[in-house]
Amino acid sequence: MNVPEDLKYTETHEWVRVQDGQARVGVTDHAQAELTDVVYVELPKMGAKVEAKAAAAIVESVKAAGDIYAPVTGTVVAINEALENNPALVNTDPHGEGWLFAVTLDKPEELDQLKSAAEYAAMIGE
Amino acid sequence: MVDFGGWHMPVQYGGILEEHHAVRNTLGVFDISHMGEVFVSGPEAKIWLNEMLTNNVERLAPGECQYTFLLNEQGGVIDDLLVYLLEDARYLLVVNASHIDEDVAWLEAHRVPGVTIENHSDEFAGVAVQGPRAVQLFDHFFEGKISRPARNEIKRYDADCGTVWIARTGYTGEDGFELFFHAPCAVNIWNTILELGEPFGIKPCGLGARDTLRLEMCYPLNGSDLSPEHTPLEAGMSFFVDLGKPKFIGRAALAEQRQNGVPRRLVPFKMKGKTPPPRSHYGVFKNGALIAQTTSGTVSPTLGIGIGMAYVPTEFARIDEEIEIEIRGRRFPATIQKKPLHNKTA
C-alpha cells in the first residue's frame, strides 16, 4: 500500500497535502482499496465551510456509500471537477488526480493532530 | 468479507465491476455453498410438493427443474427456490441460505406420511460457473464423460469424491452451470475450474457481482424484493404460479388477487442521467407524494447508470412512467422500465 511521506493522515483514512497555505484533501490508497470501484463522488460546494472531523464529501462504490471527513477546518476553495465524469480516478490515483477538494487552513494547529506517514502506515498494519 | 445467512462470504475477490464484466463477457465462478440443498422423496412427494409450492411439479420430467415459491397462508413469500426432479419421486430443492431453517421447519410442519425431507445443506457445497464461455469450460472440465445438460436440466455425475449434480441454471442472465456436490469435492472442483477457465480470463466472483448481475436481469432477491408482505403476483411472477392447481398454500389469496387485481407491483426503474447510486430503502415519489420504498438498487455496471426495483401502486406500474428517487434528501428523476433492464444481444 502506498503511503507517501509528504502527506498528513487522519484516522478515518483521508490524506492532506499542504501547499500555498491551503489543504488539499483526498482518500488514502488504503481507503480506495477497501472501497474499490468508486462510481460516484459527492463533493462540497465551493465556498462551503467545513469543520474538522465533520462529513464533507461522500464517495460511493458499487456496494456502499462512505463519508469523507474534513481533516481540518476551513472554506472550500477548490473541488476536483474531473471526478464528475471519472470518479474512478479515486481508485487509480488516490493521492494525485483523484484528490477531492481543497480548503483554507483556518486553524493551522489542527495539522499537528494529524498522523505522519509512519504513524498512518503503522495504523493500517503496513 | 460479510456475514450472509450465517456464512462468512466475500463481497468481492478483485472488484465488483471487474467480476461483473467477466461474467457478462467471458466467464466467472461463484461459490454458492451457502445455498440450501433439501431433498424431498417418497411416494407422496409429488402430490405433497404441489400443495406446498406455487408452480406445478407435475410438469417436470426427470432431470428438469422449475422456479417456484413457498408461500404462507396469506400468499406472502417465505422463499423462492428451484425444484429439480432428480429421478422418479426424488426432488432437490435449492433454497436461499438465509431461509434454510425456516423453509425446512415449514415443510416439516406440513409433512404427510409418504414424504421424506432430508436437509443436506451442511454437507453440500456448490459453485456456479456463469458466462458466455461456460459451455467451453464444461467441455474441458468433463472431457466428454457426460453431455451438457440443456437449459433448466440437471445431470448426475459420479466423481471420485462423490455425486456431483450439474444443472444448467444460474442467477446472472448468462448461460452457465451450477454444480452441487459433497463438501470434500469442493476445493478440487473450485481449483480445477479456475485452472481450466484461465485461458478465458475467468474471475472468482463474490456477492457484490452476484447482486449487480441479478438486478440487471430483474431477478428478485428474497429478503429484499421478496417478502412475506408481498405475493408472487405483486412481484410480477405469475408465470411461476399455477392457479389451475386445486390446492396449494396461499392459493386463496392469490386467486383473490387474480380476480380483483394486485394493489402494487414490483417494477424495475432506471435513473435519468448521472445520479448517486440508488440503494434499497430509498423513497420513491410521484407527483411529490411518497408512493414506495426501493427494495434494491445499484449502479448497473453494464449500463453505467443507476437501477433498482420497488413495489409501486398498480396505477403507476407502467413502462416509461416518470418517478423520483430520494437520495440523501434530494430527489432524482427515474423512469419505470420493462424487464429485464439488461437485454442480451448475443
HADDOCK unambig.tbl for C-alpha pairs under 7 A between the chains (distance, minus, plus):
assign (segid A and resid 36 and name CA) (segid B and resid 15 and name CA) 6.20 0.50 0.50
assign (segid A and resid 37 and name CA) (segid B and resid 15 and name CA) 6.58 0.50 0.50
assign (segid A and resid 37 and name CA) (segid B and resid 17 and name CA) 6.63 0.50 0.50
assign (segid A and resid 40 and name CA) (segid B and resid 276 and name CA) 5.94 0.50 0.50
assign (segid A and resid 62 and name CA) (segid B and resid 298 and name CA) 6.33 0.50 0.50
assign (segid A and resid 62 and name CA) (segid B and resid 299 and name CA) 6.07 0.50 0.50
assign (segid A and resid 63 and name CA) (segid B and resid 208 and name CA) 6.61 0.50 0.50
